[in-house]
């Protein structure tokens, strides 16, 4: 059943090649390596949100390891 889809997928690949910017005349090694600033912003934003959610989810484990939260202040050092 999967072999049946290969010619169709190849035909779609060839059909949409001009809209993707793929051309047979491109020089090897001349690929555009720039990324959209919006794409970079979205990737950084999603990474930060994932980090915040993971830290929040595992806060108790990180606190027992001493990686999250300030250590408690010794009561002898507090003012009267």
Biopython code that builds the backbone (N, CA, C, O; Angstrom):
import numpy as np
from Bio.PDB.StructureBuilder import StructureBuilder

atoms = [
    (1, "UNK", "N", (0.812, -1.182, 0.000)),
    (1, "UNK", "CA", (0.000, 0.000, 0.000)),
    (1, "UNK", "C", (0.864, 1.258, 0.000)),
    (1, "UNK", "O", (0.488, 2.256, -0.616)),
    (2, "UNK", "N", (2.020, 1.234, 0.681)),
    (2, "UNK", "CA", (2.865, 2.412, 0.732)),
    (2, "UNK", "C", (3.557, 2.669, -0.599)),
    (2, "UNK", "O", (3.837, 3.825, -0.917)),
    (3, "UNK", "N", (3.843, 1.647, -1.384)),
    (3, "UNK", "CA", (4.454, 1.842, -2.696)),
    (3, "UNK", "C", (3.509, 2.572, -3.638)),
    (3, "UNK", "O", (3.946, 3.230, -4.582)),
    (4, "UNK", "N", (2.246, 2.456, -3.385)),
    (4, "UNK", "CA", (1.251, 3.111, -4.216)),
    (4, "UNK", "C", (1.345, 4.642, -4.082)),
    (4, "UNK", "O", (1.055, 5.365, -5.035)),
    (5, "UNK", "N", (1.744, 5.126, -2.916)),
    (5, "UNK", "CA", (1.806, 6.556, -2.655)),
    (5, "UNK", "C", (3.085, 7.201, -3.169)),
    (5, "UNK", "O", (3.115, 8.420, -3.339)),
    (6, "UNK", "N", (4.118, 6.453, -3.419)),
    (6, "UNK", "CA", (5.405, 7.026, -3.820)),
    (6, "UNK", "C", (5.301, 7.824, -5.115)),
    (6, "UNK", "O", (5.799, 8.949, -5.148)),
    (7, "UNK", "N", (4.682, 7.311, -6.192)),
    (7, "UNK", "CA", (4.574, 8.131, -7.404)),
    (7, "UNK", "C", (3.735, 9.391, -7.195)),
    (7, "UNK", "O", (4.023, 10.431, -7.788)),
    (8, "UNK", "N", (2.720, 9.306, -6.371)),
    (8, "UNK", "CA", (1.877, 10.470, -6.118)),
    (8, "UNK", "C", (2.667, 11.524, -5.349)),
    (8, "UNK", "O", (2.602, 12.710, -5.672)),
    (9, "UNK", "N", (3.409, 11.094, -4.334)),
    (9, "UNK", "CA", (4.206, 12.041, -3.563)),
    (9, "UNK", "C", (5.296, 12.675, -4.420)),
    (9, "UNK", "O", (5.585, 13.863, -4.279)),
    (10, "UNK", "N", (5.906, 11.886, -5.311)),
    (10, "UNK", "CA", (6.923, 12.434, -6.193)),
    (10, "UNK", "C", (6.312, 13.436, -7.167)),
    (10, "UNK", "O", (6.921, 14.463, -7.466)),
    (11, "UNK", "N", (5.131, 13.144, -7.653)),
    (11, "UNK", "CA", (4.455, 14.071, -8.573)),
    (11, "UNK", "C", (4.126, 15.384, -7.862)),
    (11, "UNK", "O", (4.279, 16.459, -8.443)),
    (12, "UNK", "N", (3.680, 15.301, -6.620)),
    (12, "UNK", "CA", (3.413, 16.517, -5.858)),
    (12, "UNK", "C", (4.700, 17.288, -5.576)),
    (12, "UNK", "O", (4.708, 18.519, -5.606)),
    (13, "UNK", "N", (5.770, 16.580, -5.307)),
    (13, "UNK", "CA", (7.068, 17.204, -5.063)),
    (13, "UNK", "C", (7.509, 17.997, -6.289)),
    (13, "UNK", "O", (7.958, 19.137, -6.170)),
    (14, "UNK", "N", (7.381, 17.394, -7.460)),
    (14, "UNK", "CA", (7.776, 18.057, -8.701)),
    (14, "UNK", "C", (6.831, 19.211, -9.018)),
    (14, "UNK", "O", (7.269, 20.248, -9.517)),
    (15, "UNK", "N", (5.549, 19.042, -8.738)),
    (15, "UNK", "CA", (4.561, 20.066, -9.028)),
    (15, "UNK", "C", (4.807, 21.333, -8.219)),
    (15, "UNK", "O", (4.688, 22.442, -8.741)),
    (16, "UNK", "N", (5.150, 21.167, -6.944)),
    (16, "UNK", "CA", (5.339, 22.325, -6.081)),
    (16, "UNK", "C", (6.790, 22.792, -5.996)),
    (16, "UNK", "O", (7.088, 23.682, -5.199)),
    (17, "UNK", "N", (7.685, 22.237, -6.770)),
    (17, "UNK", "CA", (9.089, 22.640, -6.748)),
    (17, "UNK", "C", (9.284, 24.106, -7.111)),
    (17, "UNK", "O", (10.075, 24.769, -6.441)),
    (18, "UNK", "N", (8.622, 24.656, -8.118)),
    (18, "UNK", "CA", (8.832, 26.077, -8.426)),
    (18, "UNK", "C", (8.381, 27.000, -7.295)),
    (18, "UNK", "O", (9.001, 28.042, -7.083)),
    (19, "UNK", "N", (7.340, 26.656, -6.577)),
    (19, "UNK", "CA", (6.878, 27.518, -5.499)),
    (19, "UNK", "C", (7.791, 27.442, -4.279)),
    (19, "UNK", "O", (7.843, 28.381, -3.485)),
    (20, "UNK", "N", (8.513, 26.325, -4.123)),
    (20, "UNK", "CA", (9.456, 26.196, -3.017)),
    (20, "UNK", "C", (10.774, 26.869, -3.313)),
    (20, "UNK", "O", (11.563, 27.104, -2.397)),
    (21, "UNK", "N", (11.036, 27.186, -4.564)),
    (21, "UNK", "CA", (12.295, 27.806, -4.921)),
    (21, "UNK", "C", (13.350, 26.793, -5.322)),
    (21, "UNK", "O", (14.498, 27.168, -5.560)),
    (22, "UNK", "N", (12.992, 25.516, -5.404)),
    (22, "UNK", "CA", (13.943, 24.508, -5.866)),
    (22, "UNK", "C", (14.134, 24.682, -7.362)),
    (22, "UNK", "O", (13.162, 24.759, -8.113)),
    (23, "UNK", "N", (15.369, 24.741, -7.789)),
    (23, "UNK", "CA", (15.610, 24.831, -9.224)),
    (23, "UNK", "C", (16.778, 23.937, -9.590)),
    (23, "UNK", "O", (17.659, 23.676, -8.770)),
    (24, "UNK", "N", (16.776, 23.478, -10.808)),
    (24, "UNK", "CA", (17.836, 22.604, -11.294)),
    (24, "UNK", "C", (19.103, 23.399, -11.586)),
    (24, "UNK", "O", (20.182, 22.817, -11.699)),
    (25, "UNK", "N", (18.989, 24.719, -11.711)),
    (25, "UNK", "CA", (20.127, 25.545, -12.094)),
    (25, "UNK", "C", (20.895, 26.109, -10.901)),
    (25, "UNK", "O", (21.845, 26.869, -11.089)),
    (26, "UNK", "N", (20.508, 25.757, -9.696)),
    (26, "UNK", "CA", (21.187, 26.290, -8.522)),
    (26, "UNK", "C", (22.583, 25.694, -8.396)),
    (26, "UNK", "O", (22.806, 24.516, -8.676)),
    (27, "UNK", "N", (23.498, 26.525, -7.976)),
    (27, "UNK", "CA", (24.872, 26.078, -7.766)),
    (27, "UNK", "C", (24.938, 25.249, -6.492)),
    (27, "UNK", "O", (24.287, 25.590, -5.505)),
    (28, "UNK", "N", (25.713, 24.164, -6.492)),
    (28, "UNK", "CA", (25.845, 23.396, -5.251)),
    (28, "UNK", "C", (26.569, 24.216, -4.191)),
    (28, "UNK", "O", (27.584, 24.855, -4.467)),
    (29, "UNK", "N", (26.042, 24.187, -2.998)),
    (29, "UNK", "CA", (26.665, 24.918, -1.899)),
    (29, "UNK", "C", (26.198, 26.355, -1.809)),
    (29, "UNK", "O", (26.698, 27.099, -0.965)),
    (30, "UNK", "N", (25.258, 26.780, -2.644)),
    (30, "UNK", "CA", (24.801, 28.163, -2.609)),
    (30, "UNK", "C", (23.435, 28.281, -1.949)),
    (30, "UNK", "O", (22.660, 29.177, -2.285)),
    (31, "UNK", "N", (23.142, 27.413, -1.040)),
    (31, "UNK", "CA", (21.839, 27.420, -0.378)),
    (31, "UNK", "C", (21.739, 28.618, 0.553)),
    (31, "UNK", "O", (22.718, 29.019, 1.182)),
    (32, "UNK", "N", (20.563, 29.171, 0.628)),
    (32, "UNK", "CA", (20.305, 30.294, 1.518)),
    (32, "UNK", "C", (20.191, 29.764, 2.940)),
    (32, "UNK", "O", (19.327, 28.935, 3.228)),
    (33, "UNK", "N", (21.056, 30.236, 3.829)),
    (33, "UNK", "CA", (21.082, 29.721, 5.200)),
    (33, "UNK", "C", (20.470, 30.701, 6.182)),
    (33, "UNK", "O", (20.526, 30.460, 7.388)),
    (34, "UNK", "N", (19.893, 31.788, 5.718)),
    (34, "UNK", "CA", (19.301, 32.750, 6.633)),
    (34, "UNK", "C", (17.936, 32.249, 7.101)),
    (34, "UNK", "O", (17.220, 31.555, 6.379)),
    (35, "UNK", "N", (17.607, 32.622, 8.317)),
    (35, "UNK", "CA", (16.312, 32.232, 8.883)),
    (35, "UNK", "C", (15.512, 33.492, 9.162)),
    (35, "UNK", "O", (16.069, 34.564, 9.397)),
    (36, "UNK", "N", (14.235, 33.345, 9.130)),
    (36, "UNK", "CA", (13.345, 34.466, 9.386)),
    (36, "UNK", "C", (13.478, 34.901, 10.847)),
    (36, "UNK", "O", (13.518, 34.051, 11.737)),
    (37, "UNK", "N", (13.545, 36.202, 11.106)),
    (37, "UNK", "CA", (13.602, 36.659, 12.504)),
    (37, "UNK", "C", (12.369, 36.239, 13.304)),
    (37, "UNK", "O", (12.463, 35.951, 14.497)),
    (38, "UNK", "N", (11.219, 36.207, 12.643)),
    (38, "UNK", "CA", (10.011, 35.768, 13.339)),
    (38, "UNK", "C", (10.114, 34.303, 13.740)),
    (38, "UNK", "O", (9.693, 33.927, 14.834)),
    (39, "UNK", "N", (10.666, 33.479, 12.867)),
    (39, "UNK", "CA", (10.839, 32.063, 13.177)),
    (39, "UNK", "C", (11.800, 31.877, 14.352)),
    (39, "UNK", "O", (11.562, 31.034, 15.217)),
    (40, "UNK", "N", (12.856, 32.638, 14.390)),
    (40, "UNK", "CA", (13.818, 32.571, 15.502)),
    (40, "UNK", "C", (13.142, 32.995, 16.803)),
    (40, "UNK", "O", (13.317, 32.350, 17.837)),
    (41, "UNK", "N", (12.365, 34.086, 16.749)),
    (41, "UNK", "CA", (11.652, 34.562, 17.942)),
    (41, "UNK", "C", (10.681, 33.511, 18.461)),
    (41, "UNK", "O", (10.622, 33.266, 19.666)),
    (42, "UNK", "N", (9.918, 32.886, 17.564)),
    (42, "UNK", "CA", (8.954, 31.867, 17.968)),
    (42, "UNK", "C", (9.658, 30.658, 18.572)),
    (42, "UNK", "O", (9.184, 30.102, 19.563)),
    (43, "UNK", "N", (10.784, 30.241, 17.988)),
    (43, "UNK", "CA", (11.522, 29.092, 18.522)),
    (43, "UNK", "C", (12.062, 29.386, 19.918)),
    (43, "UNK", "O", (11.987, 28.536, 20.805)),
    (44, "UNK", "N", (12.605, 30.585, 20.117)),
    (44, "UNK", "CA", (13.134, 30.954, 21.441)),
    (44, "UNK", "C", (11.998, 31.051, 22.456)),
    (44, "UNK", "O", (12.138, 30.601, 23.593)),
    (45, "UNK", "N", (10.869, 31.640, 22.044)),
    (45, "UNK", "CA", (9.721, 31.763, 22.939)),
    (45, "UNK", "C", (9.205, 30.392, 23.374)),
    (45, "UNK", "O", (8.929, 30.176, 24.554)),
    (46, "UNK", "N", (9.075, 29.474, 22.426)),
    (46, "UNK", "CA", (8.597, 28.132, 22.762)),
    (46, "UNK", "C", (9.578, 27.396, 23.659)),
    (46, "UNK", "O", (9.163, 26.673, 24.565)),
    (47, "UNK", "N", (10.880, 27.569, 23.421)),
    (47, "UNK", "CA", (11.885, 26.938, 24.278)),
    (47, "UNK", "C", (11.788, 27.476, 25.707)),
    (47, "UNK", "O", (11.869, 26.707, 26.664)),
    (48, "UNK", "N", (11.617, 28.789, 25.853)),
    (48, "UNK", "CA", (11.511, 29.365, 27.196)),
    (48, "UNK", "C", (10.234, 28.913, 27.901)),
    (48, "UNK", "O", (10.258, 28.640, 29.101)),
    (49, "UNK", "N", (9.127, 28.830, 27.178)),
    (49, "UNK", "CA", (7.889, 28.360, 27.790)),
    (49, "UNK", "C", (8.015, 26.904, 28.225)),
    (49, "UNK", "O", (7.553, 26.541, 29.307)),
    (50, "UNK", "N", (8.633, 26.067, 27.396)),
    (50, "UNK", "CA", (8.850, 24.673, 27.772)),
    (50, "UNK", "C", (9.735, 24.583, 29.008)),
    (50, "UNK", "O", (9.480, 23.764, 29.891)),
    (51, "UNK", "N", (10.771, 25.414, 29.083)),
    (51, "UNK", "CA", (11.649, 25.409, 30.255)),
    (51, "UNK", "C", (10.889, 25.800, 31.510)),
    (51, "UNK", "O", (11.049, 25.170, 32.555)),
    (52, "UNK", "N", (10.069, 26.826, 31.416)),
    (52, "UNK", "CA", (9.290, 27.269, 32.574)),
    (52, "UNK", "C", (8.325, 26.171, 33.024)),
    (52, "UNK", "O", (8.203, 25.906, 34.220)),
    (53, "UNK", "N", (7.646, 25.537, 32.081)),
    (53, "UNK", "CA", (6.709, 24.471, 32.443)),
    (53, "UNK", "C", (7.414, 23.280, 33.061)),
    (53, "UNK", "O", (6.901, 22.691, 34.012)),
    (54, "UNK", "N", (8.574, 22.911, 32.548)),
    (54, "UNK", "CA", (9.318, 21.778, 33.108)),
    (54, "UNK", "C", (9.819, 22.085, 34.512)),
    (54, "UNK", "O", (9.763, 21.226, 35.392)),
    (55, "UNK", "N", (10.308, 23.303, 34.730)),
    (55, "UNK", "CA", (10.777, 23.676, 36.062)),
    (55, "UNK", "C", (9.612, 23.686, 37.034)),
    (55, "UNK", "O", (9.743, 23.226, 38.168)),
    (56, "UNK", "N", (8.473, 24.208, 36.599)),
    (56, "UNK", "CA", (7.300, 24.238, 37.468)),
    (56, "UNK", "C", (6.811, 22.826, 37.775)),
    (56, "UNK", "O", (6.389, 22.548, 38.897)),
    (57, "UNK", "N", (6.862, 21.950, 36.807)),
    (57, "UNK", "CA", (6.406, 20.582, 36.987)),
    (57, "UNK", "C", (7.295, 19.801, 37.965)),
    (57, "UNK", "O", (6.797, 18.998, 38.753)),
    (58, "UNK", "N", (8.589, 20.035, 37.912)),
    (58, "UNK", "CA", (9.549, 19.287, 38.734)),
    (58, "UNK", "C", (10.157, 20.153, 39.840)),
    (58, "UNK", "O", (11.300, 19.929, 40.239)),
    (59, "UNK", "N", (9.414, 21.129, 40.332)),
    (59, "UNK", "CA", (9.937, 22.060, 41.328)),
    (59, "UNK", "C", (10.370, 21.359, 42.621)),
    (59, "UNK", "O", (11.410, 21.704, 43.182)),
    (60, "UNK", "N", (9.597, 20.389, 43.098)),
    (60, "UNK", "CA", (9.934, 19.709, 44.355)),
    (60, "UNK", "C", (11.236, 18.916, 44.220)),
    (60, "UNK", "O", (12.061, 18.925, 45.134)),
    (61, "UNK", "N", (11.427, 18.229, 43.087)),
    (61, "UNK", "CA", (12.662, 17.474, 42.891)),
    (61, "UNK", "C", (13.867, 18.409, 42.789)),
    (61, "UNK", "O", (14.938, 18.116, 43.320)),
    (62, "UNK", "N", (13.679, 19.533, 42.100)),
    (62, "UNK", "CA", (14.780, 20.489, 41.973)),
    (62, "UNK", "C", (15.088, 21.169, 43.304)),
    (62, "UNK", "O", (16.239, 21.507, 43.583)),
    (63, "UNK", "N", (14.061, 21.366, 44.121)),
    (63, "UNK", "CA", (14.279, 21.989, 45.433)),
    (63, "UNK", "C", (15.061, 21.049, 46.346)),
    (63, "UNK", "O", (15.905, 21.509, 47.115)),
    (64, "UNK", "N", (14.799, 19.731, 46.278)),
    (64, "UNK", "CA", (15.555, 18.796, 47.116)),
    (64, "UNK", "C", (17.017, 18.728, 46.683)),
    (64, "UNK", "O", (17.896, 18.455, 47.499)),
    (65, "UNK", "N", (17.276, 18.976, 45.400)),
    (65, "UNK", "CA", (18.661, 19.008, 44.928)),
    (65, "UNK", "C", (19.343, 20.351, 45.192)),
    (65, "UNK", "O", (20.556, 20.475, 45.027)),
    (66, "UNK", "N", (18.565, 21.355, 45.600)),
    (66, "UNK", "CA", (19.129, 22.667, 45.887)),
    (66, "UNK", "C", (19.310, 23.520, 44.648)),
    (66, "UNK", "O", (20.090, 24.472, 44.665)),
    (67, "UNK", "N", (18.606, 23.198, 43.573)),
    (67, "UNK", "CA", (18.770, 23.952, 42.338)),
    (67, "UNK", "C", (17.738, 25.062, 42.170)),
    (67, "UNK", "O", (17.939, 25.976, 41.370)),
    (68, "UNK", "N", (16.635, 24.991, 42.915)),
    (68, "UNK", "CA", (15.583, 26.000, 42.809)),
    (68, "UNK", "C", (15.289, 26.532, 44.194)),
    (68, "UNK", "O", (15.205, 25.763, 45.152)),
    (69, "UNK", "N", (15.132, 27.835, 44.312)),
    (69, "UNK", "CA", (14.761, 28.449, 45.580)),
    (69, "UNK", "C", (15.992, 28.824, 46.392)),
    (69, "UNK", "O", (17.056, 28.217, 46.268)),
    (70, "UNK", "N", (15.819, 29.816, 47.206)),
    (70, "UNK", "CA", (16.908, 30.294, 48.057)),
    (70, "UNK", "C", (17.012, 29.405, 49.293)),
    (70, "UNK", "O", (16.002, 28.905, 49.787)),
    (71, "UNK", "N", (18.229, 29.208, 49.789)),
    (71, "UNK", "CA", (18.362, 28.420, 51.029)),
    (71, "UNK", "C", (17.754, 29.195, 52.197)),
    (71, "UNK", "O", (17.782, 30.425, 52.205)),
    (72, "UNK", "N", (17.213, 28.491, 53.171)),
    (72, "UNK", "CA", (16.595, 29.193, 54.306)),
    (72, "UNK", "C", (17.644, 29.972, 55.105)),
    (72, "UNK", "O", (18.791, 29.546, 55.246)),
    (73, "UNK", "N", (17.216, 31.117, 55.618)),
    (73, "UNK", "CA", (18.117, 31.963, 56.413)),
    (73, "UNK", "C", (18.132, 31.440, 57.852)),
    (73, "UNK", "O", (17.092, 31.118, 58.427)),
    (74, "UNK", "N", (19.336, 31.366, 58.411)),
    (74, "UNK", "CA", (19.484, 30.900, 59.794)),
    (74, "UNK", "C", (18.804, 31.906, 60.730)),
    (74, "UNK", "O", (19.027, 33.112, 60.622)),
    (75, "UNK", "N", (17.983, 31.404, 61.639)),
    (75, "UNK", "CA", (17.224, 32.278, 62.535)),
    (75, "UNK", "C", (18.142, 33.070, 63.468)),
    (75, "UNK", "O", (17.727, 34.106, 63.985)),
    (76, "UNK", "N", (19.362, 32.620, 63.696)),
    (76, "UNK", "CA", (20.295, 33.344, 64.568)),
    (76, "UNK", "C", (20.779, 34.620, 63.893)),
    (76, "UNK", "O", (21.245, 35.534, 64.574)),
    (77, "UNK", "N", (20.681, 34.700, 62.595)),
    (77, "UNK", "CA", (21.142, 35.875, 61.878)),
    (77, "UNK", "C", (20.043, 36.935, 61.705)),
    (77, "UNK", "O", (20.324, 38.047, 61.260)),
    (78, "UNK", "N", (18.811, 36.599, 62.050)),
    (78, "UNK", "CA", (17.716, 37.533, 61.905)),
    (78, "UNK", "C", (17.713, 38.553, 63.041)),
    (78, "UNK", "O", (18.164, 38.257, 64.147)),
    (79, "UNK", "N", (17.209, 39.745, 62.769)),
    (79, "UNK", "CA", (17.140, 40.808, 63.786)),
    (79, "UNK", "C", (16.025, 40.486, 64.786)),
    (79, "UNK", "O", (15.101, 39.738, 64.469)),
    (80, "UNK", "N", (16.117, 41.061, 66.012)),
    (80, "UNK", "CA", (15.084, 40.799, 67.030)),
    (80, "UNK", "C", (13.754, 41.399, 66.713)),
    (80, "UNK", "O", (12.809, 41.250, 67.487)),
]
sb = StructureBuilder()
sb.init_structure("model")
sb.init_model(0)
sb.init_chain("A")
sb.init_seg("    ")
for serial, (resi, resn, name, xyz) in enumerate(atoms, 1):
    if name == "N":
        sb.init_residue(resn, " ", resi, " ")
    sb.init_atom(name, np.array(xyz, "f"), 0.0, 1.0, " ", f" {name:<3s}", serial, name[0])
structure = sb.get_structure()
